[in-house]
Amino acid sequence: MRLLDLGIILAYLAAITWFGASFRRRQRSLKDYFLGGRTAPWWAIALSIVSAETSTLTIIGTPALSFAGNLGFLQVVLGYLLGRLLIAWLLLPHYFRGEIFTAYELIGRRFGERLRRLAAAVFLLLRALAEGVRVFAISLVVSIVLETGEFASILLIVGLTLFYTFEGGMTAVIWTDVVQMFIYIAGGLLSFWLLLGHVPGGLSEVLKTAGAAGKLQIFNFTLALTPEFFRQTYTFWAGLVGGCFLTTASHGTEQLLVQRLLAARNQKESRLALLASWVVIAFQFTLFLLIGLALYVFHMRMKLPPPAVADRIYPEFVWQYLPPPVSGLVVAAILAAAMSNLSAALNALASTSIIDFYLPLTGARRNSQGEAHQLKMARTVTILWGGVLLVIGYLARQWGPVLEAGLSIASVIYGGLLGVFLLGVLTRRVGERAAIAGMVAGLAVMALVRASTAVAWTWYVVIGSSVTFCTGLAASFLLAERKHV
């Protein structure tokens, strides 16, 4: 262990934990704890959105994609823009009618409490599983640097992130996200610049060699309604359509990101934050895909064997080839991405547990005289979810490449959530029982698709939401029920 690097990493961990915890005194109500009092500016929310959808999966998984393949993932990023546009003009107006704390309160208003709790439970399951993959990804980096076991590495990061999220709530999450986003983008730029210095000829040589190997290809316009077509993860159509549906589901129906949109001062600033976040996310993915190409050329020139696990390619280069204190700074940047996403997940899991389960089941109301007790319960639930993520993170070691594992887990369940939301905002005839039937059908079909077919994960949300929507609509003609609108 290099002492200078270790000092930088420990200083970062201590500073960000103290910074986040310093917001404790601002937490006086559930609105403060879960929405930051709706005082954050749009640009901070935009950066927080990027931080929330970025994790160690992005930092270490994206270079692995281009190292082993090409730039085809950027087709999915184009779909991310379409999804944001749909959310901005289709879903946001519904979220800003009245005071809503979670995405699933909207479902309750439209359909009823049973579907609200089902949708919230699906989110809790989805986020816990997907975040478990991200927590495991943290351990890959920390175990390389600190030479510790995976569980000890997970425990360190989860413990520190849990502490400042517990203390500072959503305000701490947003502002630590802003700081950490600048840290990991700066770390990525610095490592890319230094990596180019290890390749004779620099960027031009990287592009020349990568181009000769076919790694600069972005678009694959193959279109054929055959099983083979739907097994290809990165085609233009899978990226555009699949990326659009994935983003509409993740940013429009999942509490992790909807919570940030609800924390904006008003609908206009929420829309601005959402659209601005795409510019940053597109730059970010491009940067880390280029890092993967540079690592490919570097390994070729040095005649190095590829790592046993492709996801280790970037953190191993940082630690083995970058000099102190640069390697320490870049490792701190990777940890920043991990902690920002983890803090967002903890707060979202807690808010859904309290708002969609605890308060309705106990008959308590927000902004009541018992809000001090409710705030205490929110902090307690945050701790409990931290423990759950520790366990899932340890079990996630056998789930395959971390970026695609995380995205495929999310994509299986997103379809059911998105389908229900679309039934709610696009139809008026569908009632609660029909919507529940649609959601159950969508989840069942996606479980079958995931387990027994080779369909690419980029199509999962398209299939799941289509099955949910069509089944719910068909069921509404068969079930005579009173609509809850």
C-alpha positions as CSV (number, residue, x, y, z in Angstrom):
1,M,0.0,0.0,0.0
2,R,1.3,3.4,-1.0
3,L,0.9,5.7,1.9
4,L,0.3,8.9,-0.1
5,D,-2.5,7.3,-2.1
6,L,-3.9,5.8,1.1
7,G,-3.9,9.2,2.7
8,I,-5.7,10.8,-0.2
9,I,-8.4,8.0,-0.2
10,L,-8.9,8.2,3.6
11,A,-9.0,12.0,3.5
12,Y,-11.7,11.9,0.8
13,L,-13.8,9.4,2.7
14,A,-13.6,11.4,5.9
15,A,-14.3,14.7,4.2
16,I,-17.3,13.6,2.2
17,T,-18.8,11.8,5.2
18,W,-18.4,14.9,7.4
19,F,-19.8,17.1,4.6
20,G,-22.9,15.0,4.2
21,A,-23.5,14.6,7.9
22,S,-23.3,18.4,8.4
23,F,-26.8,18.7,6.9
24,R,-28.4,17.0,9.9
25,R,-29.6,20.3,11.5
26,R,-31.7,21.0,8.4
27,Q,-33.8,17.8,8.8
28,R,-37.0,18.8,10.7
29,S,-39.7,17.0,8.7
30,L,-40.2,14.2,6.2
31,K,-40.3,16.8,3.4
32,D,-36.8,17.9,4.5
33,Y,-35.5,14.4,4.9
34,F,-36.9,12.9,1.6
35,L,-37.2,15.9,-0.7
36,G,-34.6,18.3,0.7
37,G,-37.4,20.8,1.5
38,R,-37.7,21.4,-2.2
39,T,-35.1,24.1,-2.1
40,A,-32.3,22.7,-4.4
41,P,-31.6,24.6,-7.6
42,W,-32.2,22.8,-10.9
43,W,-28.6,22.5,-11.9
44,A,-27.8,20.7,-8.6
45,I,-30.7,18.3,-9.2
46,A,-29.4,17.7,-12.7
47,L,-26.0,16.7,-11.4
48,S,-27.6,14.6,-8.7
49,I,-29.6,12.8,-11.3
50,V,-26.4,11.9,-13.2
51,S,-24.8,10.8,-9.9
52,A,-27.8,8.7,-9.0
53,E,-27.8,6.9,-12.3
54,T,-24.0,6.6,-12.3
55,S,-22.3,4.1,-10.0
56,T,-19.1,2.0,-9.9
57,L,-20.9,-0.1,-12.6
58,T,-20.5,2.8,-14.9
59,I,-17.0,3.7,-14.0
60,I,-15.6,0.1,-14.2
61,G,-18.2,-1.5,-16.4
62,T,-18.3,0.9,-19.3
63,P,-14.5,0.7,-20.1
64,A,-14.9,-3.0,-20.0
65,L,-17.6,-2.9,-22.7
66,S,-15.4,-1.0,-25.3
67,F,-12.3,-3.0,-24.2
68,A,-14.0,-6.2,-25.2
69,G,-16.3,-4.8,-27.9
70,N,-16.9,-1.3,-29.5
71,L,-18.8,1.9,-29.0
72,G,-22.2,0.4,-29.6
73,F,-23.4,1.3,-26.1
74,L,-23.8,4.9,-27.3
75,Q,-26.9,3.8,-29.3
76,V,-28.5,3.1,-25.9
77,V,-27.5,6.7,-24.8
78,L,-29.5,8.1,-27.7
79,G,-32.5,6.3,-26.4
80,Y,-31.9,7.8,-23.0
81,L,-32.7,11.3,-24.6
82,L,-36.0,10.1,-26.0
83,G,-37.0,8.7,-22.7
84,R,-36.3,12.0,-20.9
85,L,-38.4,13.9,-23.4
86,L,-41.3,11.5,-22.8
87,I,-41.0,11.9,-19.0
88,A,-40.8,15.7,-19.3
89,W,-44.0,16.1,-21.1
90,L,-46.0,13.0,-20.2
91,L,-45.3,12.1,-16.6
92,L,-44.0,15.3,-14.9
93,P,-47.3,17.2,-15.1
94,H,-49.0,14.4,-13.1
95,Y,-46.3,14.4,-10.4
96,F,-46.7,18.1,-9.8
97,R,-50.4,18.0,-9.2
98,G,-50.5,18.3,-5.5
99,E,-47.8,17.3,-3.0
100,I,-46.3,13.9,-3.8
101,F,-43.3,12.3,-2.0
102,T,-43.0,9.1,-4.0
103,A,-43.8,7.9,-7.5
104,Y,-46.2,5.3,-6.1
105,E,-48.5,7.9,-4.5
106,L,-49.5,8.7,-8.1
107,I,-50.5,5.1,-8.6
108,G,-52.5,5.2,-5.4
109,R,-54.4,8.3,-6.6
110,R,-55.2,6.8,-10.0
111,F,-55.9,3.2,-9.1
112,G,-56.0,2.5,-5.4
113,E,-53.9,1.4,-2.4
114,R,-53.5,-2.2,-3.4
115,L,-51.7,-1.4,-6.7
116,R,-49.8,1.4,-5.0
117,R,-48.3,-1.1,-2.5
118,L,-47.6,-3.7,-5.2
119,A,-45.8,-1.2,-7.3
120,A,-43.8,0.1,-4.3
121,A,-42.9,-3.5,-3.3
122,V,-41.7,-4.2,-6.8
123,F,-39.5,-1.1,-6.6
124,L,-38.1,-2.2,-3.2
125,L,-37.2,-5.6,-4.6
126,L,-35.8,-4.1,-7.9
127,R,-33.6,-1.5,-6.1
128,A,-32.3,-3.9,-3.5
129,L,-31.2,-6.4,-6.1
130,A,-29.8,-3.9,-8.5
131,E,-28.0,-2.0,-5.7
132,G,-26.6,-5.2,-4.5
133,V,-24.7,-5.6,-7.8
134,R,-23.4,-2.0,-7.4
135,V,-22.3,-2.7,-3.9
136,F,-20.4,-5.7,-5.1
137,A,-18.8,-3.5,-7.8
138,I,-17.5,-1.3,-5.0
139,S,-15.7,-4.2,-3.4
140,L,-13.8,-4.9,-6.7
141,V,-12.1,-1.5,-6.5
142,V,-11.6,-1.3,-2.7
143,S,-10.2,-4.9,-2.5
144,I,-7.6,-4.1,-5.2
145,V,-6.5,-0.9,-3.4
146,L,-6.7,-1.9,0.2
147,E,-6.0,-5.6,-0.4
148,T,-8.9,-6.6,1.8
149,G,-11.6,-9.2,1.5
150,E,-14.7,-8.3,-0.5
151,F,-17.0,-8.2,2.6
152,A,-14.7,-5.9,4.5
153,S,-14.5,-3.6,1.5
154,I,-18.3,-3.5,1.2
155,L,-18.7,-2.9,4.9
156,L,-16.4,0.2,4.8
157,I,-18.1,2.0,2.0
158,V,-21.7,1.1,3.0
159,G,-21.0,2.1,6.6
160,L,-19.7,5.6,5.7
161,T,-22.4,6.3,3.1
162,L,-25.1,5.1,5.5
163,F,-23.8,7.4,8.2
164,Y,-24.1,10.6,6.2
165,T,-27.4,9.6,4.5
166,F,-28.8,8.7,7.9
167,E,-27.8,12.1,9.3
168,G,-28.4,14.5,6.4
169,G,-31.2,13.0,4.4
170,M,-32.0,14.1,0.8
171,T,-30.2,17.5,1.2
172,A,-27.0,15.6,2.0
173,V,-27.6,13.2,-0.9
174,I,-28.0,16.0,-3.4
175,W,-25.1,18.1,-2.4
176,T,-22.7,15.2,-1.9
177,D,-23.8,14.0,-5.3
178,V,-22.8,17.3,-6.8
179,V,-19.3,17.2,-5.2
180,Q,-18.8,13.6,-6.0
181,M,-19.8,14.0,-9.7
182,F,-17.1,16.6,-10.2
183,I,-14.6,14.3,-8.5
184,Y,-15.3,11.3,-10.6
185,I,-15.5,13.2,-13.9
186,A,-12.2,14.9,-13.1
187,G,-10.7,11.5,-12.1
188,G,-11.9,10.0,-15.4
189,L,-10.4,12.9,-17.5
190,L,-7.1,12.8,-15.6
191,S,-6.7,9.0,-15.9
192,F,-7.6,9.2,-19.7
193,W,-4.9,11.9,-20.2
194,L,-2.3,9.9,-18.4
195,L,-3.3,6.6,-20.1
196,L,-2.8,8.3,-23.5
197,G,0.7,9.1,-22.3
198,H,1.4,5.4,-21.9
199,V,0.5,4.8,-25.6
200,P,3.1,6.0,-28.2
201,G,1.3,8.3,-30.5
202,G,-1.3,9.2,-28.0
203,L,-5.0,9.7,-29.0
204,S,-4.3,9.4,-32.7
205,E,-2.7,6.0,-32.3
206,V,-5.6,4.9,-30.1
207,L,-8.1,5.9,-32.7
208,K,-6.1,4.4,-35.5
209,T,-5.6,1.0,-33.8
210,A,-9.1,0.8,-32.4
211,G,-10.5,1.7,-35.8
212,A,-8.5,-1.0,-37.5
213,A,-10.0,-3.5,-35.0
214,G,-13.5,-2.3,-35.7
215,K,-13.9,-0.8,-32.2
216,L,-15.0,2.7,-33.4
217,Q,-18.3,1.3,-34.7
218,I,-21.2,3.0,-33.0
219,F,-24.2,2.2,-35.2
220,N,-25.5,-1.2,-36.2
221,F,-28.6,-0.7,-38.3
222,T,-29.5,-4.4,-38.7
223,L,-33.2,-4.8,-38.7
224,A,-34.9,-8.2,-39.0
225,L,-37.8,-9.7,-37.1
226,T,-35.8,-12.9,-36.3
227,P,-34.7,-14.5,-33.0
228,E,-31.1,-13.6,-33.8
229,F,-32.0,-9.9,-34.1
230,F,-33.5,-9.8,-30.6
231,R,-30.5,-11.5,-29.2
232,Q,-28.2,-8.6,-30.2
233,T,-27.8,-6.2,-27.3
234,Y,-26.4,-3.2,-29.2
235,T,-28.2,-2.5,-32.4
236,F,-29.5,0.9,-33.3
237,W,-33.1,-0.2,-32.8
238,A,-32.5,-2.0,-29.6
239,G,-30.5,1.0,-28.3
240,L,-33.0,3.7,-29.5
241,V,-36.2,1.9,-28.5
242,G,-34.8,-0.1,-25.6
243,G,-32.9,2.9,-24.2
244,C,-36.0,5.1,-24.5
245,F,-38.2,2.6,-22.6
246,L,-35.5,1.9,-20.0
247,T,-35.1,5.6,-19.2
248,T,-38.8,6.3,-19.2
249,A,-39.1,3.5,-16.6
250,S,-36.0,4.3,-14.5
251,H,-36.4,8.1,-14.5
252,G,-40.2,8.2,-14.7
253,T,-41.4,5.4,-12.4
254,E,-38.6,4.4,-10.1
255,Q,-38.3,6.3,-6.8
256,L,-34.5,6.5,-6.9
257,L,-34.7,9.1,-9.7
258,V,-38.3,10.3,-9.4
259,Q,-37.4,11.5,-5.9
260,R,-34.9,14.0,-7.5
261,L,-37.5,15.3,-9.9
262,L,-39.9,15.8,-7.0
263,A,-37.3,17.7,-5.0
264,A,-37.2,20.5,-7.6
265,R,-38.8,23.8,-6.8
266,N,-41.5,23.4,-9.5
267,Q,-42.3,21.5,-12.6
268,K,-40.3,23.8,-14.9
269,E,-37.1,23.4,-13.0
270,S,-37.7,19.6,-12.7
271,R,-38.0,19.4,-16.5
272,L,-34.9,21.5,-17.0
273,A,-32.9,19.4,-14.6
274,L,-34.0,16.2,-16.3
275,L,-33.1,17.3,-19.8
276,A,-29.8,18.9,-18.8
277,S,-28.7,15.7,-17.1
278,W,-28.7,13.9,-20.5
279,V,-25.9,16.2,-21.8
280,V,-23.7,15.2,-18.8
281,I,-24.5,11.5,-19.0
282,A,-23.8,11.4,-22.8
283,F,-20.4,13.0,-22.1
284,Q,-19.7,10.7,-19.3
285,F,-20.4,7.5,-21.2
286,T,-18.3,8.7,-24.2
287,L,-15.4,9.4,-21.9
288,F,-15.4,6.0,-20.2
289,L,-15.9,4.2,-23.5
290,L,-12.8,6.0,-24.9
291,I,-10.9,4.9,-21.8
292,G,-11.8,1.3,-22.6
293,L,-10.4,1.8,-26.2
294,A,-7.2,3.3,-24.9
295,L,-6.8,0.4,-22.5
296,Y,-7.3,-2.0,-25.4
297,V,-4.5,-0.4,-27.3
298,F,-2.3,-0.1,-24.2
299,H,-2.6,-3.9,-23.6
300,M,-1.8,-4.6,-27.3
301,R,1.3,-2.5,-27.2
302,M,2.5,-3.8,-23.9
303,K,1.5,-7.4,-24.9
304,L,-0.3,-7.8,-21.6
305,P,-2.8,-10.7,-21.1
306,P,-6.4,-9.5,-20.6
307,P,-7.6,-9.7,-17.0
308,A,-9.6,-12.8,-15.9
309,V,-12.5,-10.5,-15.2
310,A,-13.0,-7.7,-17.8
311,D,-14.5,-5.4,-15.1
312,R,-11.1,-5.2,-13.4
313,I,-9.4,-3.7,-16.4
314,Y,-9.7,-0.1,-15.5
315,P,-9.2,-0.2,-11.7
316,E,-6.1,-2.5,-12.2
317,F,-4.6,0.0,-14.6
318,V,-5.2,2.9,-12.3
319,W,-3.6,1.2,-9.3
320,Q,-0.7,-0.5,-11.2
321,Y,0.4,2.1,-13.7
322,L,-0.6,5.6,-12.5
323,P,1.8,7.3,-10.1
324,P,1.0,8.5,-6.6
325,P,-0.9,10.7,-5.8
326,V,-2.8,10.4,-9.1
327,S,-3.8,6.8,-8.6
328,G,-5.2,7.8,-5.1
329,L,-7.2,10.6,-6.7
330,V,-8.7,8.4,-9.4
331,V,-9.6,5.7,-6.9
332,A,-11.3,8.4,-4.8
333,A,-13.2,9.3,-7.9
334,I,-14.4,5.8,-8.4
335,L,-15.5,5.6,-4.8
336,A,-17.3,8.9,-5.2
337,A,-19.5,7.4,-7.9
338,A,-20.2,4.4,-5.8
339,M,-21.1,6.4,-2.7
340,S,-23.3,8.9,-4.6
341,N,-25.4,6.1,-6.1
342,L,-25.6,4.2,-2.8
343,S,-26.7,7.2,-0.8
344,A,-29.5,7.8,-3.4
345,A,-30.6,4.2,-3.1
346,L,-30.7,4.3,0.7
347,N,-32.8,7.4,0.8
348,A,-35.2,6.2,-1.9
349,L,-35.7,2.8,-0.2
350,A,-36.4,4.5,3.1
351,S,-38.8,7.0,1.6
352,T,-40.8,4.3,-0.2
353,S,-40.9,2.2,3.0
354,I,-42.2,5.1,5.1
355,I,-44.5,6.9,2.7
356,D,-46.0,3.9,0.9
357,F,-46.1,1.4,3.7
358,Y,-45.5,2.7,7.2
359,L,-47.7,5.8,7.1
360,P,-50.7,4.2,5.3
361,L,-50.7,1.1,7.5
362,T,-50.5,3.1,10.7
363,G,-53.0,5.6,9.7
364,A,-50.5,8.5,10.3
365,R,-50.4,11.6,8.2
366,R,-47.5,13.7,6.9
367,N,-47.0,17.1,8.6
368,S,-48.7,15.9,11.7
369,Q,-47.8,16.4,15.3
370,G,-46.0,13.0,15.3
371,E,-43.6,14.0,12.6
372,A,-40.6,13.8,14.9
373,H,-41.4,10.2,15.4
374,Q,-41.9,9.7,11.7
375,L,-38.4,11.2,11.1
376,K,-36.9,8.9,13.6
377,M,-38.6,5.9,11.9
378,A,-37.2,7.2,8.5
379,R,-33.7,7.1,9.9
380,T,-34.2,3.6,11.4
381,V,-35.5,2.2,8.1
382,T,-32.4,3.7,6.4
383,I,-30.2,1.7,8.7
384,L,-32.2,-1.5,8.0
385,W,-31.8,-1.1,4.3
386,G,-28.1,-0.6,4.7
387,G,-27.9,-4.0,6.3
388,V,-30.0,-5.6,3.5
389,L,-27.6,-4.1,0.8
390,L,-24.6,-5.5,2.7
391,V,-26.0,-9.0,2.4
392,I,-27.1,-8.8,-1.2
393,G,-23.8,-7.2,-2.2
394,Y,-21.9,-10.1,-0.8
395,L,-24.2,-12.6,-2.6
396,A,-23.9,-10.8,-6.0
397,R,-20.5,-12.1,-6.7
398,Q,-21.8,-14.9,-8.9
399,W,-24.1,-12.7,-11.1
400,G,-21.8,-12.0,-14.1
401,P,-20.3,-8.8,-15.6
402,V,-21.4,-6.0,-13.2
403,L,-22.7,-3.4,-15.7
404,E,-24.9,-5.7,-17.7
405,A,-26.0,-7.7,-14.6
406,G,-27.2,-4.5,-13.0
407,L,-29.0,-3.3,-16.1
408,S,-30.6,-6.7,-16.8
409,I,-31.9,-7.1,-13.3
410,A,-33.5,-3.6,-13.5
411,S,-34.8,-4.2,-17.0
412,V,-36.7,-7.3,-15.9
413,I,-38.9,-5.4,-13.4
414,Y,-39.0,-2.0,-15.0
415,G,-41.5,-3.2,-17.7
416,G,-44.2,-3.9,-15.1
417,L,-43.8,-0.6,-13.4
418,L,-43.7,1.4,-16.7
419,G,-46.7,-0.5,-18.1
420,V,-48.8,0.4,-15.0
421,F,-47.9,4.1,-15.2
422,L,-48.8,4.2,-18.9
423,L,-52.1,2.6,-18.1
424,G,-52.7,5.3,-15.5
425,V,-51.8,8.3,-17.7
426,L,-52.9,7.1,-21.1
427,T,-56.2,5.4,-20.3
428,R,-59.3,6.1,-18.1
429,R,-61.2,2.9,-18.5
430,V,-58.6,0.6,-16.8
431,G,-59.3,0.1,-13.1
432,E,-57.2,-1.3,-10.2
433,R,-57.9,-5.0,-10.7
434,A,-57.2,-4.9,-14.5
435,A,-53.9,-2.9,-13.8
436,I,-52.8,-5.5,-11.2
437,A,-53.5,-8.3,-13.7
438,G,-51.5,-6.5,-16.3
439,M,-48.5,-5.9,-13.9
440,V,-48.5,-9.5,-12.7
441,A,-48.6,-10.7,-16.3
442,G,-45.8,-8.4,-17.3
443,L,-43.6,-9.5,-14.4
444,A,-44.3,-13.2,-15.1
445,V,-43.5,-12.9,-18.8
446,M,-40.3,-11.1,-18.1
447,A,-39.2,-13.7,-15.5
448,L,-39.8,-16.4,-18.2
449,V,-37.9,-14.3,-20.8
450,R,-35.0,-13.8,-18.5
451,A,-34.8,-17.5,-17.4
452,S,-35.4,-19.3,-20.7
453,T,-34.5,-17.1,-23.7
454,A,-31.5,-15.3,-25.0
455,V,-33.3,-12.0,-25.7
456,A,-31.0,-9.1,-25.1
457,W,-31.6,-7.0,-21.9
458,T,-32.1,-3.9,-24.0
459,W,-35.5,-5.3,-25.1
460,Y,-36.7,-6.3,-21.6
461,V,-38.5,-3.1,-20.7
462,V,-40.2,-2.9,-24.2
463,I,-41.5,-6.4,-23.8
464,G,-42.5,-6.1,-20.1
465,S,-44.3,-2.8,-20.5
466,S,-46.1,-3.9,-23.6
467,V,-47.4,-7.1,-22.0
468,T,-48.4,-5.1,-18.9
469,F,-50.2,-2.4,-20.9
470,C,-52.0,-4.8,-23.3
471,T,-53.0,-7.3,-20.6
472,G,-54.3,-4.5,-18.4
473,L,-56.3,-2.9,-21.2
474,A,-57.7,-6.3,-22.3
475,A,-58.6,-7.2,-18.6
476,S,-60.5,-3.9,-18.3
477,F,-63.0,-5.2,-20.9
478,L,-63.5,-8.4,-18.9
479,L,-63.7,-7.0,-15.4
480,A,-66.5,-4.8,-14.3
481,E,-65.0,-2.5,-11.8
482,R,-65.2,1.1,-10.7
483,K,-62.3,3.2,-11.8
484,H,-60.3,5.1,-9.1
485,V,-59.5,8.5,-10.6
